[in-house]
Each structure stands twice: as structure tokens, then as C-alpha cells.
Amino acid sequence: MYSSTITSKGQVTIPADLRQALDLQPGDKVAFEAIDHKILIFKKKDDISQAFGMFKVEKKILLKDIQKAIEKGYGDDRN
């Protein structure tokens, strides 16, 4: 078990072994959850919206084309 002291600003240091185990890097985001008087900490997964604009697209896709594809059931494994 690890321990840390809460600073006057409410900050704590995550021990190096735990940072390595969770692959936490400077600038990473974490989430907290309180359950039964315990605090759980999770590494936040990247938001998909951060990926927008990362990839070059040869052809622009219009909303009407997406709607047509949905209506036709493209990508639906149930057919």
C-alpha cells in the first residue's frame, strides 16, 4: 500500500510505481471516483474528438451521403 500527503492546495503525489503501472505521463488526465469512503483513480482515455483533423481525407463526405448509407444499412452485420 502506498501513501501520500495532501497539500494545502488539495494536491497529492502519485507514487512512481503506480504512475508506471498505469503508464501515467506528465500532462495525462485522470478521473476520480469515490466509492465506500475510498477514492479510485483512473487514467482517462482520449476523447475521440481529439482525433478530428488528424487524418487527411481525399474526398469530403456529405451528411446526405452518410444518411443514405445508414438507410441502406451499410455496416450493419445483422443483414
DSSP file (Angstrom, degrees, kcal/mol; ACC not computed):
  #  RESIDUE AA STRUCTURE BP1 BP2  ACC     N-H-->O    O-->H-N    N-H-->O    O-->H-N    TCO  KAPPA ALPHA  PHI   PSI    X-CA   Y-CA   Z-CA
    1    1 A M              0   0    0      0, 0.0     2,-0.3     0, 0.0     0, 0.0   0.000 360.0 360.0 360.0 142.8    0.0    0.0    0.0
    2    2 A Y        -     0   0    0     13,-0.0     2,-0.3     2,-0.0    12,-0.0  -0.732 360.0-161.3-108.5 157.9    1.2    3.5   -0.8
    3    3 A S        +     0   0    0     -2,-0.3     2,-0.3     2,-0.0    10,-0.0  -0.964   8.1 180.0-137.8 158.7    0.6    6.8    1.0
    4    4 A S        -     0   0    0     -2,-0.3     2,-0.4    11,-0.0    10,-0.0  -0.973  26.5-117.5-151.4 157.2    0.8   10.4    0.1
    5    5 A T        -     0   0    0     -2,-0.3     2,-0.4     8,-0.0     8,-0.3  -0.843  24.7-126.6-103.2 136.8    0.2   13.7    1.9
    6    6 A I        -     0   0    0     -2,-0.4     6,-0.2     6,-0.1     2,-0.0  -0.682  26.9-139.4 -81.0 128.8   -2.5   16.2    0.8
    7    7 A T    >   -     0   0    0      4,-2.7     3,-2.0    -2,-0.4    -1,-0.1  -0.241  30.5 -96.6 -79.5 173.9   -1.0   19.7    0.2
    8    8 A S  T 3  S+     0   0    0      1,-0.3    -1,-0.1     2,-0.1    -2,-0.0   0.710 128.0  55.3 -64.2 -19.1   -2.8   22.9    1.2
    9    9 A K  T 3  S-     0   0    0      2,-0.1    -1,-0.3     0, 0.0    -3,-0.0   0.377 122.5-106.9 -92.0   3.1   -4.0   23.1   -2.4
   10   10 A G  S <  S+     0   0    0     -3,-2.0     2,-0.2     1,-0.3    -2,-0.1   0.646  73.7 142.1  82.1  15.1   -5.6   19.6   -2.2
   11   11 A Q        -     0   0    0      2,-0.0    -4,-2.7    -6,-0.0     2,-0.3  -0.622  29.6-170.8 -92.7 149.4   -2.8   18.0   -4.3
   12   12 A V        -     0   0    0     -2,-0.2     2,-0.5    -6,-0.2    -6,-0.1  -0.946  22.3-122.8-131.5 156.4   -1.3   14.6   -3.8
   13   13 A T        -     0   0    0     -2,-0.3     3,-0.0    -8,-0.3    -8,-0.0  -0.873  19.7-138.3 -99.0 129.3    1.7   12.9   -5.4
   14   14 A I        -     0   0    0     -2,-0.5     5,-0.1     1,-0.1   -10,-0.0  -0.773  33.9-109.7 -84.2 123.2    1.0    9.6   -7.2
   15   15 A P    >>  -     0   0    0      0, 0.0     4,-2.3     0, 0.0     3,-0.6  -0.169  22.7-117.5 -55.8 146.2    3.9    7.3   -6.3
   16   16 A A  H 3> S+     0   0    0      1,-0.2     4,-2.6     2,-0.2     5,-0.2   0.853 112.5  56.5 -55.1 -41.3    6.3    6.5   -9.2
   17   17 A D  H 3> S+     0   0    0      1,-0.2     4,-2.2     2,-0.2    -1,-0.2   0.897 110.4  44.9 -59.9 -40.2    5.5    2.7   -9.1
   18   18 A L  H <> S+     0   0    0     -3,-0.6     4,-2.1     2,-0.2    -2,-0.2   0.888 110.6  53.5 -71.8 -39.0    1.8    3.5   -9.6
   19   19 A R  H  <>S+     0   0    0     -4,-2.3     5,-3.0     1,-0.2     4,-0.4   0.912 112.3  45.7 -60.3 -41.3    2.4    6.0  -12.3
   20   20 A Q  H ><5S+     0   0    0     -4,-2.6     3,-0.9     3,-0.2    -2,-0.2   0.916 110.5  52.8 -67.3 -42.6    4.5    3.4  -14.2
   21   21 A A  H 3<5S+     0   0    0     -4,-2.2    -2,-0.2     1,-0.3    -1,-0.2   0.854 117.8  37.5 -62.2 -34.9    1.9    0.7  -13.7
   22   22 A L  T 3<5S-     0   0    0     -4,-2.1    -1,-0.3    -5,-0.1    -2,-0.2   0.398 108.8-123.8 -95.3   1.9   -0.8    3.0  -15.2
   23   23 A D  T < 5 +     0   0    0     -3,-0.9     2,-0.5    -4,-0.4    -3,-0.2   0.913  46.5 175.1  52.8  46.4    1.5    4.5  -17.8
   24   24 A L      < -     0   0    0     -5,-3.0    -1,-0.2    -6,-0.2    -2,-0.1  -0.724   6.8-173.9 -85.5 127.3    0.7    8.0  -16.4
   25   25 A Q    >   -     0   0    0     -2,-0.5     3,-2.5     4,-0.1    -5,-0.0  -0.828  39.1 -79.0-117.3 156.3    2.8   10.7  -18.1
   26   26 A P  T 3  S+     0   0    0      0, 0.0     3,-0.1     0, 0.0    -1,-0.1  -0.323 121.2  24.8 -53.7 132.0    3.1   14.4  -17.3
   27   27 A G  T 3  S+     0   0    0      1,-0.3    -3,-0.0    -3,-0.0     0, 0.0   0.203  89.9 133.5  94.8 -14.6    0.0   16.1  -18.8
   28   28 A D    <   -     0   0    0     -3,-2.5     2,-0.4     1,-0.1    -1,-0.3  -0.306  54.0-125.3 -64.2 153.4   -2.2   13.0  -18.8
   29   29 A K        -     0   0    0     15,-0.3    15,-2.3    -3,-0.1     2,-0.3  -0.797  24.6-167.3 -99.6 143.7   -5.7   13.4  -17.4
   30   30 A V  E     -A   43   0A   0     -2,-0.4     2,-0.3    13,-0.3    13,-0.2  -0.915   9.2-144.4-126.5 157.1   -7.0   11.2  -14.6
   31   31 A A  E     -A   42   0A   0     11,-2.8    11,-2.7    -2,-0.3     2,-0.4  -0.912  10.6-149.7-120.0 148.8  -10.5   10.7  -13.3
   32   32 A F  E     -A   41   0A   0     -2,-0.3     2,-0.4     9,-0.2     9,-0.2  -0.907  11.0-175.5-118.8 146.4  -11.5   10.1   -9.7
   33   33 A E  E     -A   40   0A   0      7,-2.1     7,-3.4    -2,-0.4     2,-0.6  -0.992  15.9-144.9-140.6 134.0  -14.5    8.2   -8.2
   34   34 A A  E     +A   39   0A   0     -2,-0.4     2,-0.4     5,-0.2     5,-0.2  -0.877  25.3 168.0-101.0 123.5  -15.5    7.9   -4.6
   35   35 A I  E >   -A   38   0A   0      3,-2.5     3,-1.2    -2,-0.6    -2,-0.1  -0.985  67.3 -18.6-137.1 123.5  -16.9    4.5   -3.5
   36   36 A D  T 3  S-     0   0    0     -2,-0.4     3,-0.1     1,-0.3    -1,-0.1   0.898 127.6 -48.9  49.0  51.5  -17.5    3.5    0.1
   37   37 A H  T 3  S+     0   0    0      1,-0.2     2,-0.3    -3,-0.0    -1,-0.3   0.730 119.1 110.8  62.1  24.6  -15.2    6.1    1.6
   38   38 A K  E <   -A   35   0A   0     -3,-1.2    -3,-2.5     2,-0.0     2,-0.5  -0.937  61.5-138.2-124.5 151.1  -12.4    5.2   -0.9
   39   39 A I  E     -A   34   0A   0     -2,-0.3     2,-0.4    -5,-0.2    -5,-0.2  -0.945  15.1-163.0-111.4 124.3  -11.1    7.2   -3.8
   40   40 A L  E     -A   33   0A   0     -7,-3.4    -7,-2.1    -2,-0.5     2,-0.4  -0.838   4.8-156.1-102.2 142.7  -10.4    5.3   -7.1
   41   41 A I  E     -A   32   0A   0     -2,-0.4     2,-0.4    -9,-0.2    -9,-0.2  -0.973  11.3-176.3-122.6 135.3   -8.2    6.9   -9.7
   42   42 A F  E     -A   31   0A   0    -11,-2.7   -11,-2.8    -2,-0.4     2,-0.5  -0.960  31.2-116.9-128.8 144.3   -8.3    6.1  -13.4
   43   43 A K  E     -A   30   0A   0     -2,-0.4   -13,-0.3   -13,-0.2     2,-0.2  -0.715  40.6-123.7 -75.2 125.7   -6.3    7.2  -16.4
   44   44 A K        -     0   0    0    -15,-2.3   -15,-0.3    -2,-0.5     2,-0.2  -0.512  20.5-126.9 -73.4 137.4   -8.8    9.0  -18.7
   45   45 A K        -     0   0    0     -2,-0.2    -1,-0.1     1,-0.1     2,-0.0  -0.514  36.9 -89.1 -78.8 152.6   -9.0    7.6  -22.2
   46   46 A D        -     0   0    0     -2,-0.2     2,-0.3     1,-0.1    -1,-0.1  -0.349  40.6-116.9 -63.3 139.6   -8.5   10.0  -25.0
   47   47 A D    >   -     0   0    0      1,-0.1     3,-2.0    -3,-0.1     4,-0.3  -0.630  16.7-132.3 -76.2 132.7  -11.7   11.7  -26.2
   48   48 A I  G >  S+     0   0    0     -2,-0.3     3,-1.8     1,-0.3     4,-0.5   0.787 103.0  70.2 -58.4 -28.2  -12.4   10.7  -29.9
   49   49 A S  G >  S+     0   0    0      1,-0.3     3,-0.8     2,-0.2    -1,-0.3   0.752  86.6  66.6 -64.3 -21.3  -13.0   14.4  -30.7
   50   50 A Q  G <  S+     0   0    0     -3,-2.0    -1,-0.3     1,-0.2    -2,-0.2   0.726  94.4  59.5 -69.6 -19.5   -9.3   15.0  -30.2
   51   51 A A  G X  S+     0   0    0     -3,-1.8     3,-2.2    -4,-0.3     4,-0.4   0.654  76.3 113.4 -83.8 -16.1   -8.7   12.8  -33.3
   52   52 A F  T <  S+     0   0    0     -3,-0.8    -3,-0.0    -4,-0.5     0, 0.0  -0.335  83.4  17.3 -60.2 133.4  -10.7   15.0  -35.7
   53   53 A G  T 3  S+     0   0    0      2,-0.2    -1,-0.3    -2,-0.0    -2,-0.1   0.384  94.8 105.6  88.2  -3.9   -8.4   16.6  -38.3
   54   54 A M  S <  S+     0   0    0     -3,-2.2     2,-0.4     1,-0.1    -2,-0.1   0.787  73.5  56.7 -77.8 -27.0   -5.5   14.2  -37.7
   55   55 A F  S    S-     0   0    0     -4,-0.4     2,-0.3     2,-0.0    -2,-0.2  -0.872  82.8-124.7-113.2 137.6   -6.1   12.3  -40.9
   56   56 A K        -     0   0    0     -2,-0.4     2,-0.5     2,-0.0    -2,-0.0  -0.575  22.9-151.7 -76.8 139.2   -6.2   13.7  -44.4
   57   57 A V        -     0   0    0     -2,-0.3     3,-0.1     1,-0.1    -1,-0.0  -0.958  10.0-159.8-115.9 126.1   -9.3   12.9  -46.4
   58   58 A E  S    S+     0   0    0     -2,-0.5     2,-0.4     1,-0.2    -1,-0.1   0.900  82.4  28.4 -68.1 -41.5   -9.2   12.6  -50.1
   59   59 A K  S    S-     0   0    0      2,-0.0     2,-0.2     0, 0.0    -1,-0.2  -0.972  81.9-124.9-127.4 134.2  -12.9   13.1  -50.6
   60   60 A K        -     0   0    0     -2,-0.4     2,-0.5    -3,-0.1    -2,-0.0  -0.559  22.8-139.9 -75.3 140.3  -15.3   15.1  -48.4
   61   61 A I        -     0   0    0     -2,-0.2     2,-0.2     4,-0.0    -1,-0.0  -0.899  14.5-142.8-104.5 126.0  -18.3   13.1  -47.2
   62   62 A L     >  -     0   0    0     -2,-0.5     4,-1.8     1,-0.1     3,-0.5  -0.564  18.3-121.4 -88.0 151.2  -21.6   14.9  -47.1
   63   63 A L  H  > S+     0   0    0      1,-0.2     4,-2.6     2,-0.2     5,-0.2   0.877 113.8  56.4 -57.1 -40.1  -24.2   14.4  -44.5
   64   64 A K  H  > S+     0   0    0      1,-0.2     4,-2.1     2,-0.2    -1,-0.2   0.864 106.1  51.1 -63.2 -34.5  -26.8   13.4  -47.1
   65   65 A D  H  > S+     0   0    0     -3,-0.5     4,-2.2     2,-0.2    -1,-0.2   0.880 109.7  49.7 -68.7 -37.9  -24.4   10.6  -48.2
   66   66 A I  H  X S+     0   0    0     -4,-1.8     4,-2.2     2,-0.2    -2,-0.2   0.923 110.6  50.0 -64.4 -44.2  -24.0    9.4  -44.7
   67   67 A Q  H  X S+     0   0    0     -4,-2.6     4,-2.4     1,-0.2    -2,-0.2   0.896 109.9  50.7 -62.7 -40.4  -27.8    9.4  -44.2
   68   68 A K  H  X S+     0   0    0     -4,-2.1     4,-2.1     2,-0.2    -1,-0.2   0.914 109.7  50.5 -62.4 -43.0  -28.2    7.4  -47.4
   69   69 A A  H  X>S+     0   0    0     -4,-2.2     5,-2.1     1,-0.2     4,-0.9   0.891 110.3  49.8 -62.9 -39.4  -25.6    4.8  -46.3
   70   70 A I  H ><5S+     0   0    0     -4,-2.2     3,-0.7     1,-0.2    -1,-0.2   0.928 109.8  50.8 -64.1 -44.8  -27.4    4.5  -43.0
   71   71 A E  H 3<5S+     0   0    0     -4,-2.4    -2,-0.2     1,-0.3    -1,-0.2   0.862 109.6  50.5 -61.5 -36.3  -30.8    4.0  -44.7
   72   72 A K  H 3<5S-     0   0    0     -4,-2.1    -1,-0.3    -5,-0.2    -2,-0.2   0.659 114.4-120.1 -76.5 -15.3  -29.2    1.3  -46.9
   73   73 A G  T X<5 +     0   0    0     -4,-0.9     3,-2.1    -3,-0.7    -3,-0.2   0.705  45.0 174.9  85.5  20.4  -27.8   -0.5  -43.8
   74   74 A Y  T 3 <S+     0   0    0     -5,-2.1    -1,-0.2     1,-0.3     3,-0.1  -0.359  70.8  19.6 -58.8 135.6  -24.1   -0.3  -44.7
   75   75 A G  T 3  S+     0   0    0      1,-0.2     2,-0.8    -2,-0.0    -1,-0.3   0.460  90.6 129.5  84.9   0.2  -22.0   -1.6  -41.9
   76   76 A D    X   -     0   0    0     -3,-2.1     3,-1.0     1,-0.1    -1,-0.2  -0.803  40.3-168.2 -92.9 113.5  -25.0   -3.4  -40.3
   77   77 A D  T 3  S+     0   0    0     -2,-0.8    -1,-0.1     1,-0.2    -3,-0.0   0.563  76.5  78.0 -75.8  -8.0  -23.9   -7.0  -39.6
   78   78 A R  T 3         0   0    0      1,-0.2    -1,-0.2    -3,-0.0    -2,-0.0   0.673 360.0 360.0 -77.9 -15.1  -27.5   -8.1  -39.0
   79   79 A N    <         0   0    0     -3,-1.0    -1,-0.2    -6,-0.2    -2,-0.1   0.460 360.0 360.0 -84.7 360.0  -28.4   -8.2  -42.7
